[in-house]
Amino acid sequence: MTETHHTVGIIGGGITGLALTHYLAEQGVDSIVLEAADEPGGVISTKQVDGHILEAGPQRMRKTPGVAELADAAGVADRFVEAKQEDLYVYADGELGQAPLSVSAFFKTDLLSWRGKARMVAEPLTDNGSPEERAGELFVRKFGQEAYEKFIGPLYGGIYGSDPMEMPAAFALEGLLAQEQKAGSLLQAFRKRVGGGHSAPPVTFEGGNQTLPAALCDTYSDRVHLDTPVTSIEPVDDGRVEAKDGSGPYYLETANESYEVDQAVVTTPADIAGELLSDLGDGTDELDNLRYNPLAMVFLEADHDWVGKGYQVGYGEELHTLGVSWNSQMFGRDGVQTVFLGGMHEPELLQASDERLGEIATREFKEAVGTAASVITVERLDVGFPAWDSSWWLLDDIDLPTDVHMATNYTARMGIPSRVREARQLADELATLEYGTASAETTVSTPADD
Ligand SMILES: Cc1cc2nc3c(=O)[nH]c(=O)nc-3n(C[C@H](O)[C@H](O)[C@H](O)COP(=O)(O)OP(=O)(O)OC[C@H]3O[C@@H](n4cnc5c(N)ncnc54)[C@H](O)[C@@H]3O)c2cc1C
């Protein structure tokens, strides 16, 4: 086995690992990314099937300054495709109604009764949200039961495939609660979060979302190793460097090579992070117990006249469907509609055959949208979706050596812009260190919504 030395070793070539690579390179810090898969991007995964571009992970991202800067650095800034518009719908009481994410939509929509609307705008009469509450309880208390079931619950829970009644506000809503303090309204913060009130438009790329990680991987090909799963992280114990917190530099072990690094950054899903970190820190064996929601995506081809990003299904409806992205209407993706199934709502549905999932998706699509659809293909998420439920309390017990970092979508915000922002902050921090003897702050950031 050969040994190479790098200042920063990054485990995982999803958007976090690749953005971190970019920001470290910008600051002149040497680094390496070891990625298990044979392509970069992690959960950002674009498939080409029968001439269709299909997103088997995130359907879009916000074009924040960080995302725009990364695209520029990777030479794909001219390939952005902006969403044609932001409207979102909810299927409730047997029909699609526009989510009241703007003042005009609020007055126009039939989704909520006048009583439900009046209760919703009574938010200023309610107390501020508290981290002690569940997200769902908090939404009901502030906006009323009707707005929760037909609007806020499905839209917020849909981001995670989770049930907001299972999500402690302390984790799932931390960012929103902070914004509520600033803006004086949780509703304003929520609008910004799910649509309408956000200044950065939703975008994808010609060729799909994976264009960005693929281009970053090409740009930094000297730093990225694909097909190279890390099997363990071992402290170097040869007396060369004074141990810090009982640790030291590390060997990232792979099947064919050992990579010696001063700082290790783990970006992998929780179960793998748990395995890799089990001998290095306290509480890390609990990572395997973080709940993930399984998710299936059925890609349909259909034409319809609705305009917007898609819809979520309201609570209490007799549908299996969690939500649908109108990729065709949003980004001009020739007829493509993406149906999400499973989640915390119905994890056992993932056991069903592709035929059964296709049959459910087409039938329920026709019921909601009013148009027949045909199945292009079915995909299932390998790992699932971090659930942000009460298992997140386990993160409180994690304590890592100062030169081992977690930069993940379950220890901090999940959305792509937030992953990019965290990568930039960590790069800034790592760039200030003197390697070999200095110590860094451990970065298990407080989890928060995105
Ligand atoms: C279905 C879905 C929809 C989403 N929708 C949106 C959206 O619309 N907008 C938005 O902004 N965000 C969305 N998100 C969230 C966002 O896409 C993710 O949080 C983000 O892409 C995660 O990136 P990451 O690099 O942190 O993690 P990952 O993408 O999980 O990357 C981790 C990498 O580690 C690698 N790895 C695993 N084990 C090893 C090992 N032993 N050695 C080396 N490498 C290893 C994996 O192969 C993977 O590439 C969505 C997520 C999902 C799953």
The ligand as an SDF file (V2000), in Angstrom:
LIG
                    3D

 53 58  0  0  0  0  0  0  0  0999 V2000
  -35.0520   13.1790   -3.0150 C   0  0  0  0  0  0  0  0  0  0  0  0
  -34.3510   14.4340   -2.5650 C   0  0  0  0  0  0  0  0  0  0  0  0
  -34.8830   15.6570   -2.9310 C   0  0  0  0  0  0  0  0  0  0  0  0
  -34.2490   16.8290   -2.5490 C   0  0  0  0  0  0  0  0  0  0  0  0
  -34.7350   17.9970   -3.0090 N   0  0  0  0  0  0  0  0  0  0  0  0
  -34.0120   19.1210   -2.8550 C   0  0  0  0  0  0  0  0  0  0  0  0
  -34.3570   20.3010   -3.5530 C   0  0  0  0  0  0  0  0  0  0  0  0
  -35.3300   20.3240   -4.3040 O   0  0  0  0  0  0  0  0  0  0  0  0
  -33.5780   21.3940   -3.3760 N   0  0  0  0  0  0  0  0  0  0  0  0
  -32.4690   21.3890   -2.5810 C   0  0  0  0  0  0  0  0  0  0  0  0
  -31.7940   22.4150   -2.4600 O   0  0  0  0  0  0  0  0  0  0  0  0
  -32.1030   20.2700   -1.9140 N   0  0  0  0  0  0  0  0  0  0  0  0
  -32.8400   19.1450   -2.0460 C   0  0  0  0  0  0  0  0  0  0  0  0
  -32.4700   17.9880   -1.4150 N   0  0  0  0  0  0  0  0  0  0  0  0
  -31.3570   18.0190   -0.4710 C   0  0  0  0  0  0  0  0  0  0  0  0
  -29.9830   18.0030   -1.1210 C   0  0  0  0  0  0  0  0  0  0  0  0
  -30.0630   17.4540   -2.4090 O   0  0  0  0  0  0  0  0  0  0  0  0
  -29.0170   17.1610   -0.2940 C   0  0  0  0  0  0  0  0  0  0  0  0
  -29.0870   17.4950    1.0800 O   0  0  0  0  0  0  0  0  0  0  0  0
  -27.5640   17.3660   -0.7510 C   0  0  0  0  0  0  0  0  0  0  0  0
  -27.4550   17.1410   -2.1530 O   0  0  0  0  0  0  0  0  0  0  0  0
  -26.6630   16.4180    0.0150 C   0  0  0  0  0  0  0  0  0  0  0  0
  -25.3470   16.5680   -0.4280 O   0  0  0  0  0  0  0  0  0  0  0  0
  -24.1330   16.0110    0.4340 P   0  0  0  0  0  0  0  0  0  0  0  0
  -22.9150   16.1450   -0.3790 O   0  0  0  0  0  0  0  0  0  0  0  0
  -24.1420   16.6540    1.7660 O   0  0  0  0  0  0  0  0  0  0  0  0
  -24.4770   14.4830    0.7080 O   0  0  0  0  0  0  0  0  0  0  0  0
  -24.5730   13.2790   -0.3370 P   0  0  0  0  0  0  0  0  0  0  0  0
  -25.1280   13.7570   -1.6090 O   0  0  0  0  0  0  0  0  0  0  0  0
  -25.2760   12.1910    0.3920 O   0  0  0  0  0  0  0  0  0  0  0  0
  -23.0710   12.8890   -0.6020 O   0  0  0  0  0  0  0  0  0  0  0  0
  -22.3630   11.9900    0.2100 C   0  0  0  0  0  0  0  0  0  0  0  0
  -21.4100   11.1980   -0.6830 C   0  0  0  0  0  0  0  0  0  0  0  0
  -20.6620   10.2930    0.1310 O   0  0  0  0  0  0  0  0  0  0  0  0
  -20.4020    9.1570   -0.6680 C   0  0  0  0  0  0  0  0  0  0  0  0
  -19.9900    8.0390    0.1960 N   0  0  0  0  0  0  0  0  0  0  0  0
  -20.7600    7.2110    0.9380 C   0  0  0  0  0  0  0  0  0  0  0  0
  -20.0000    6.3140    1.5830 N   0  0  0  0  0  0  0  0  0  0  0  0
  -18.7050    6.5730    1.2630 C   0  0  0  0  0  0  0  0  0  0  0  0
  -17.4490    5.9950    1.6310 C   0  0  0  0  0  0  0  0  0  0  0  0
  -17.3500    4.9600    2.4650 N   0  0  0  0  0  0  0  0  0  0  0  0
  -16.3360    6.5420    1.0940 N   0  0  0  0  0  0  0  0  0  0  0  0
  -16.3910    7.5790    0.2400 C   0  0  0  0  0  0  0  0  0  0  0  0
  -17.5630    8.1530   -0.1430 N   0  0  0  0  0  0  0  0  0  0  0  0
  -18.6980    7.6740    0.3810 C   0  0  0  0  0  0  0  0  0  0  0  0
  -21.7280    8.9190   -1.3730 C   0  0  0  0  0  0  0  0  0  0  0  0
  -21.5610    8.0710   -2.5070 O   0  0  0  0  0  0  0  0  0  0  0  0
  -22.1250   10.3420   -1.7280 C   0  0  0  0  0  0  0  0  0  0  0  0
  -21.6620   10.6980   -3.0090 O   0  0  0  0  0  0  0  0  0  0  0  0
  -33.0870   16.7870   -1.7460 C   0  0  0  0  0  0  0  0  0  0  0  0
  -32.5830   15.5530   -1.3400 C   0  0  0  0  0  0  0  0  0  0  0  0
  -33.2010   14.3890   -1.7510 C   0  0  0  0  0  0  0  0  0  0  0  0
  -32.6170   13.0700   -1.3250 C   0  0  0  0  0  0  0  0  0  0  0  0
  1  2  1  0
  2  3  1  0
  2 52  2  0
  3  4  2  0
  4  5  1  0
  4 50  1  0
  5  6  2  0
  6  7  1  0
  6 13  1  0
  7  8  2  0
  7  9  1  0
  9 10  1  0
 10 11  2  0
 10 12  1  0
 12 13  2  0
 13 14  1  0
 14 15  1  0
 14 50  1  0
 15 16  1  0
 16 17  1  0
 16 18  1  0
 18 19  1  0
 18 20  1  0
 20 21  1  0
 20 22  1  0
 22 23  1  0
 23 24  1  0
 24 25  2  0
 24 26  1  0
 24 27  1  0
 27 28  1  0
 28 29  2  0
 28 30  1  0
 28 31  1  0
 31 32  1  0
 32 33  1  0
 33 34  1  0
 33 48  1  0
 34 35  1  0
 35 36  1  0
 35 46  1  0
 36 37  1  0
 36 45  1  0
 37 38  2  0
 38 39  1  0
 39 40  1  0
 39 45  2  0
 40 41  1  0
 40 42  2  0
 42 43  1  0
 43 44  2  0
 44 45  1  0
 46 47  1  0
 46 48  1  0
 48 49  1  0
 50 51  2  0
 51 52  1  0
 52 53  1  0
M  END
$$$$
